[in-house]
């Protein structure tokens, strides 16, 4: 109904505006009092604006305001009169010819930036159109895109590789792979019946797992160069070309081994030793299962990619190197024992060591000990006693020389990196000890400072910002622009005051995203800003928990979480923080620099400028009204719901500002109204 009322009065307002412009042309001195007709026209316009607000209030009489800053007296109080005066000046008066004088009691407490006082600005150039991405086009993808094809019937059943259920399934796969890695080479020994039965049972379980895993691959997406592929047809083609044939061959080989074991167990052979040898040789074919180690590598790389702490990354590297040495020695021990049993020589290292009749545990530990001595300087009373064993030992020493050298070098580098990570912190703590001692700080205060440092060290999280990476300065500007669009445009679009930004002028939105936004990471228990300090940025909390303290709020401490906007008013007026913001946990902020924001919008002009200027007028007027009622506004702003209402109202009144913008604005208002609803 408000739009219909706008259209009815628009013609009258335009005619009044033309007559008023003719009157103003006769004025030469800006300070001269306006003629009586000008005053009458101003009163008429004021009455029209009040009538339009009465219509809107009638439509929204059941709306509940969720913030004290939203209380605006529409019954003729001083706040409404100031607001209508501002709208009157914005619509009909040219500031270069007529100066609107407000009485001292009506003057606003919030001073709008000079850049916003110009009624309208021409667009510097035509706005660019928003890029439309077709998810089905492989040649038009960006990092972070999710490619889907809803026309395929299997699309709803495709899961992401990062889902909880898929992660649990992957952990089971890693466990079964590690079981195969450790148990398959043990077939070189004469295993006890209990261990042999356990390995056979686990073989059936792992076979069932991989048999179920094969069809499940058709329903799991994959990531390729930062793009998440979720289209069933592409997933199927990729799996068929990569792992389908190896998986089928390994499963077929397992079936063959199970069948032959069943035949050998049921046969009454006259030569049981030959049957046992054939069964053991067939089981050696299980080494083919180790082809799945490639999958283990992919899973481990995914786990390492999720580690955010440099310390944990270095520790994981050290552990992986140690595990590699132990697994290699595990295989060396099994191969060394197998060589002693199948060499065919009467004398071998097993007979010399007198362990041919010992238990499997003794045999394995003896062989494992000998293998470790080949990788590092150590002594052992076991050695090769025939040509086969000596040749194997020579090859192993050459391999161990290369591996051990690489291992020592890698461990040394990892240790140095760990030391460097801690060295800077140790140096700072030593300097603080020296400073506290020289200044003779009290013991109680020193203990509190020390407790904070210790707690910060335990809870400190490392997040990398773009400006911390100098290499980003070397990439082309176009790539950096694209990076900023992907990183920050979704955040910018969620701002209540920019809810219509992309609809009004997408090119200005892109410029703001590229030039205005910065990142800030604040550790736990630190002050973000304090009362009375000058505000230069608008804050968006990307993650973390905070507490806001202010004498102007009802509660002593207001808890804040992610996805909240703070100090939006600084984009239109000078602002001093009215409270203290303290982080409870590690917190990430997205900052909008007010000066750059104002400069870009005012330089570009056009519809975005008209909308934001009108929004600033109504926002400052509502804050004035709230202050008059005793409910002072804080850094928390006027609330998302009320800001959305102001944004929609500003779009409606911006229609009265530019006659040529009527048709586009109707479309914009409709789109924003649907979005807000």
N, C-alpha and C positions, 0 to 999 in steps of 0.2 A: 504494500500500500504506500510505503514511503516513496518508492520509485515513481508510482503513479502521481503522487502529489508533487514530486519534483518536476515531472513533465508538465503538469498543469501550470505551475508558477514560473517555469523556465522562460516562457515567452514574455511574461510581465517583467521579470527581472532583467532580461536582455534589453527590453525597451527602456526601462528605467535607467539601466546602465548607460545606454547611448545618450539619453537626455542629460544624465549626470556628467558624462564626459564633456558634453558641449558646455555645460556650466563651468567645469573646471578649466577649460581652455581660456576662459575669460580672466582667470586668476593669474596674476603675474608674480605677486609676492607670496611665498609659501606660508608666512606667518599670519596673513590676513584672515579675519574670520570668514567663515563660509556664509554665503547668502542664505536667506530664510528658506528658499526653495530647496537648497541642498540639505538643510537640516530636516525638512519635511521628508525628503526622499530617504534620508538615513533612518528616520523613525519608521517609515513604511517598510524598509528592508529589515529592520530589527524585528518588527512585528511579524513579518513573514517567516523569518528564521525561528522565532519563538513558536509560531504555529506549526512549523515542520517538526520541531522537537516534541510538541504536544502529541502529534500524530504518532511519532516513533515511540514515545513513552506509553501511549495507549496500547500499541501492538506488543510491547515488551513488559507490560505491567506485572506478568507472572514470573518474570526472569529474576532469579536470585543472584545477587552480587556476592562473590566469594572473597572479596578483599575490601578492607576498610577504605582504601584509596579510591574505591569506585563510587563513593557516595557523592552525588552531584545534585544540588538543589535546583530543580527545574520549575519552581513556583515563583520565580521572580527575584531570587536573592541576588546578592552582589556578584556571586561567581558566574551565574548565567549572563548577567549583564556584561561582565568582562569578556566572557567567551563570545557573545554575539558581537561585541565591539571588535574583537579580533577577526571574526569571520567577515564582518562588514568591511573592515579595512582590507582584508585579503581579496575580497571579491570586487569591490567597486572603487577603491581609492588607489591612486597612483602616488606612491611615496615621494616621487620627485616633485610633486606639485602641492600636495596637501599633507600636512602632518597631523595625525590623530593624537589629540591630547587627552590623557586619562587623568582623573583626579588622583591625588596621592593615595587615598584609601583604595582605589581601584587598580593601582599599578601592580603588575605581576611580580612575584618574588623570583621568578625564573627568567633569566635573560637569554633569549634565543640568540644563537650565533648570527652575526651580521650577514653571513652567506645565505641564510634562510629567509631574510626579510624581503628579497625581491619576489614580486608576485609570480612571475613565470620566467622560464629560460628556454630558449630554442634548443632543440636537439642538435648536437654537434654533427651527427651523421645518422643515417638510418640504422635502426637497431638490427643486429644480427639475429638470425633465426636460430632457435635451439636445435642442437644436433639430435636427430632421431636415430636410435640404434636398432637395427634389426637383429634380434638374437639368433636368427637362423642363418645369418650371413657370416661365414667363417672369416671372411676378409675384413670385417668391420667390427672387431672386438677390442676390448680394452682389458687391462688388468683388473681383476675383480668381477668381471662379467659372469653371469650364470646363463648358459645357453640351454634353452628348453624348446620343446616342440609339443604344444598341447594338442595338436591334431592326432598324435599317436596314442593308441589306447593304453599302452604300457607306461605312459609318462607319470601318472599318479603313483606308481609303485617304485619309481626310481628314488633311491636314497643317496644322500651325500656321503662321501668317504669320511667325513668328520663327525658323523652322528654317533651318539652314545652306543647304540646297538652294534654299529659297524666297528667301533673302536674295541668293544669287548670281543667281538669275533676275531679281530686282528690280533689281540693279545693271546687268544687261544692258539691261533696259528703260529705265533712266535714261540709259544711254549712247546708245541708239537715239533717245530723245526729244531729247537734246541735239544729235544729228546732224541731225535734222529741223529743229530750231529754227535752226541755223546755216546749213544748206544750202538750205532751201526759198526764202528771199528772194533767194539768189544767182541765181535764174533771171531776174532783171531784167537781168543782164549777158549778153553774148555769151561764153559760157564756152568755154575750150579743149576740144578733143575728149577729151583725157585726163581732165580733171575731170568733164566731162559723162558719160563712160562710167562713171567711179567712182560718181557719184551715182546713175546708173541701176542699177548692180549692187547698191549698198547699198539701193536701194528694194525690190528683190526680197528681200533678206535681212531687212529690217525687216518686210516684208509677211509673210514666213514666221514671224518671231518673234511678231507680233501674232495671226496665225492660230492658232498653237499656244497662245498665252496665253489665248485666249478659252475653250476647253474646260477649261483648267486652273483657271479661276476657280471651277468647280463643286467643286473638291477642295481648296480652301484656306479655312481658317477666317478669321474677322475679329474684331476687338475692338470692342465697343460699350459705352461708358460703364464701362470697367473689367472687363467680362464677356467672356470668350473664347467665341465662338459656334463650335461644331464640329459641329452637327447638319446633315447633308447637305440635308435638306428646307428648312431655314431659309436656308442658304447659297444654294441655288438660287433661292429666291424673292427674296432680296435682290438677287442679281446680275441677275435678269430685270427687276426694277423699276428698276434703277439704270443699269448700264453695258452691258447686253447689246445694246440697240437701237443706241446710238451706235457701239459696236464693229462691229456688223454693217454699218452704213451706211458707216463709214470703209473697211472691207475691201471692200465692194461698189464704192465709188468708186475705190479703187486698182485693182481688177480692170478697171473701165471704162477707166481711163487706160492701163493696160498694153495692153488690146485696141486702143484707138484708136492708140496709138503703133505697134503692130505693123501696123495697116492703113495708116497714113500712110507707114511705111517701105517697104511693099511696093507702094504705088501709084505710077504714072507720071503725076503731075499735070502739066498744062501750065503751071501757075502755082506753082512751087516756093516762092516767097516767101509766098504765101497759106497753103500747107500748113505752112510753118515757123511762121507766126503762130498758126495754129490749134493746132498742137502745143504752142506755148509757153503759149497761153491755157489749154489743158487742164491743163498741168502746174501752173498757178497754183491749180488746184483742190486741190492737195496741202496748201494752207494749212488745209484742214479737219482734217488730222492733228493740228494744234496743239490741238484739243479735248482731246487726251490730257494736256495740261499739268496738268489736275486730278490726275491720277495722280502726276505728278512732285511736286506739292505735298504729297501724302500721304506719299510716300517721304522727302522732305526733312524733314518734321515728325517722322517716326519717328526719323531720324538725330539731329536736334536734341534729341529727348527722351532719347536715350541719353547725351548729354554730361553729365558729372557736375561738371566744373570750370567755375566761373563765368567764369574767364578765357577758356576755349575757347568758351563760349557767346557772349561779347561779340565775340571775334575772328570767329566764324562770322557774326554779324550784320553786322559791318563788311564782310566779304568778300561777303556776299549783296547788300548795298547797292551795292557797286562793280560786281558782276557784272550787276545790274539796269541800271545806267547804261550799261554797255558793250553789253548786248544791245539796249537801246532805241536806242542810236546805230547799231548794226549795221542795224536795220530802217529807221532814218531815212536812212542812207546809201543803202541799196538803193532806198527809195522816192524819194529825191531824184534818183538817176540815172535811174530809170524815168520820172519826170515829165519829165526833159529829153529823153527819147527818144520819148515818145508825146504830147507837148503839141501837136504839129502846127505849131508856130511855126518860122519860118525861122531865127530867132535864139533861142538858149537858152544856158543857162549852160555846157553842154558845148562848144558851138562857140566861145563867148567864151574859155573856158579852153584851147581847142585840144587837147582830149584825145579827140576823137571817133574818132581812129584809133590811140589808144594801147592798150596791153595792158590786160587785165582788172585786173591788180594796181594799175596806176597809176590807173585809173578808180575803183576801189573805195577806195583810200587817200585820193584827193582828196575824194570824197564823204563819207567817214568823218571826215576832218579838218573839213570844213565843218559836219557835224552836231555835233561836239564844241564848236565855237565858239558854237553856239546855246545850249549848256547852261552855259557859264561865260564870264566876261569874257575874250575873246581876239580877235585880229585874223585876217583871212583876206582874200586878194585875190579871192575868189569870192563872187558874190552873185546874187540873182534878176535876170533881165533881161526878163521878160514878166509878164503878169498872173497866169497860173497859178502860176508859180514864186513871185511875191511873195505871193500869197494863202497858199500852202503855208508860206512862211517866217514869215508873221505868226502863223498857227495854231501853228507849232512853237515860236516864241518864247514865246507865252502858256503852252503846255504845259511848256516848259523852265523857265519862271519858277517854276511850282508845284513841279515835280519837283526842281529844283535847291535850292529853299528847304527842302523836306522832307529832301533828302539831306544838306544841311549841318547841319540840326538833328539828324538821326538820328546822323550821324557825331560831332557834338559831344557828344551824350548818351553815346554808346558810349565816347568817349575819356574823358569824366569818370568813367564807371563803372570803366573800366580803371584810371584813376588812383586812385580810391577803394579799389579792391581791393588795390593795391600800397602805398597810402599808410600804412595801419596797420602793415604789416610794416616799411616804411622807418622809421617813427617808432620802433618798438620796437628796431630795430637801432641807431639813433642813440642811444637811451637806454642800450643795453647798452654801446656804445663809451664813452659818458661815464662809466658806472659802473665799467667795467674800468680806465679811465684814472685815475679818482679814487682807486680802491682799490689801484693799483699792483700789479695781478696779474702774475704771471710770464708771460714771452712764450710759453713752452711750453704752459702751461695755456690761455692766450688763443687760441693757434692751434688747440688741440683743440676749444675751445668754438666757435670760428668755423667749423671744419670740420663740426661737428655741425649748426650752423645752416644752412650752405649745403646739406648733404645733406638736411636736413629740408625745406628750401624746394623742392628738386628732386623729392622723393618725396612731398610732402604731398598728401593727398587730402581732399576736402571731402565730408562726409556730414552731412546735416541730421537732427537728433533732434527728437522731438515737442516737447520743452520749449523748443526754439529758435524755435518758431512760436507767438507769442502768440494768434493767431486761433483756435488749437485750444481755448483756454480759454473761448471764447465759444460754442462749439457745445454743444448739449444733452448732458447727462450720458449719456443713452441711446445717442446716436451715438458718444460716446467709448468707452463700454463695448463697443459692437459693433466699433469699430475695434481695440480692444485684443484682443478675442477673435480677430479675423482675423489680427492681427499676431503674437500671442504664444501663443495656445492650442496651435498645432502644436509650438512649442518646449517648452512646459510638459509636453505629453503625452509627449515623448521622454525626459524625465528618468527615470533608473532608479528613483529613489525615489518617483516619481509614476506608475509604470507602471499602477497600478490606480486612479488618482485619478478618472478620468471614470466608471469603473464603480461606485466607492464613493459618490461624492457630486459630481455635476457642478456643483451650485450653488456649492460651496466652491471648485472649480477655477476657476469664472468669477470669483469674488471675488478669489482669489489672482492671477489674470491681470490683473485690473483695478487692483489696489491695491499689489501687491508688486513688480512688474517695472519695471525702469528700464534705460536704455541708456547705454553708455559707449563713446566712440571714442578710441583711443589711437594716436598717431602712431608711426612706426618708431623703434626704438632708445630706447625709454623704459621705465622701471620701472613695472610694474603694482602690485606690492607687494614688500616686503622682509622678510627673516627677522626674527622677533620682533615684528612689528607686529600690532596687534589686527585680527582679521577680523570684519567686520560683514555681509558679503554672500557669497552663493554665486554663482560665476561660470560662465557658459556662453559659450564662444568661438564666435561666429557666423561669423567670417571672420578670415583672417590666419594668420601663422606666428609662433611664440613659442619661447623657450628657458627651461627651468626648471632652476635651479641649487639643489642642496641637498646638505648633507653626509650626509643620510640615504639618498640614492639610490646605486645601484651605479655609474652613469656620472656624469661631471662635469657634463654638460648633457643634459637630456632634451628632445628636440624635440617640440613640440605644434602641432597644427593645429586646424582648425575642428571644431565639433560635439563638444567635450569639456566635461565638468563638473568644476569645481574647488571644493574646500573645502565639500563638502556637509555635513560634520559640524557646521558652524556653525549649522545649522538646529535642532540638538538640544542642543548644548553649546558653552560658550565655547571659542574657538579662537584660537591665535596662529599666524601663518604660519611655516612651517618652511623656507621657501626663498625664492629670488629669482626672480620672473617678469619676463622682458624680452621686448619685442616685436621681432621681426625686420622685419616689414612692418606696414603699417597694419592695425589689428586692431579688430574690433567685438565688444563684450561685451554680453551680457544679464545683468543683475544681479538677484538675488533678495535683498531686504532681510530679514535674519533676524528682527529684532524684529517687523516687520509680519506675516511668515509665521507666527510662533508665535502672535501675538495673534489672528489671524483663525481659525486652526485650533482654538485652545482656546476661543474664543468661540462658534464654530459647534458644536463637539462632534460627537457622533454617530459613525458608523462611520469617517469619515476620521480623527478624532482617535485612536480606538482603534488603527487600523492604523499611523498614523505614530508613535504612542507606542511600540508594540511594536517597530517598525522601529528607532527610536532606541535602545531597550534592547539589541537584538541587535547593532546596529552598534557601539555603544560597547564592548560586551563583546568583540566580535571584535577591535577595535582594541587593547583591553587585552591580549588574548591574544597578538596580534602583537608588542606592545611587550615582553611577557615573554619571547618567543622571540628577541628581539634584532633583529627586523625592524620598525623604527619606521615608523609611518604618516606620510605627508606630505600636502601640499595636493592631491596627485594622487588621494587617496582610496583606496578598496579595490578599484577596478576595476569596470567596468560589469557584467561577467558575475557577479561575486560579489555585487554590489549587487542584481542581479536575483534571485539565490538568496535573499538576505536578505529581499527584498520578498515573495517567494512564501512563505517560511517565516513571516514576520510575519502574513500573511493566515491561515495555518493556525492559529497560536496565538491569533490574535484571535478565532477561533471559540470558544475556551474561555473568553473573557472575558465574553461576553454571550450568555446562553441564548436570547434572542429573536432572535439574529442568525444562527442556525445555517443556516436555509434560504437566506437571501440570500447568505451567505458561500460556501456550496457553489457557487452559481452564479457568484459573483465569482471564486473560486479556479479554477474550470474555465476561465473566460474568460481570466484572466491566464496560466494555464499554457499554453493554446493560443497566446497571443500570444508568450510567451517562447520557446516551442518553434519 
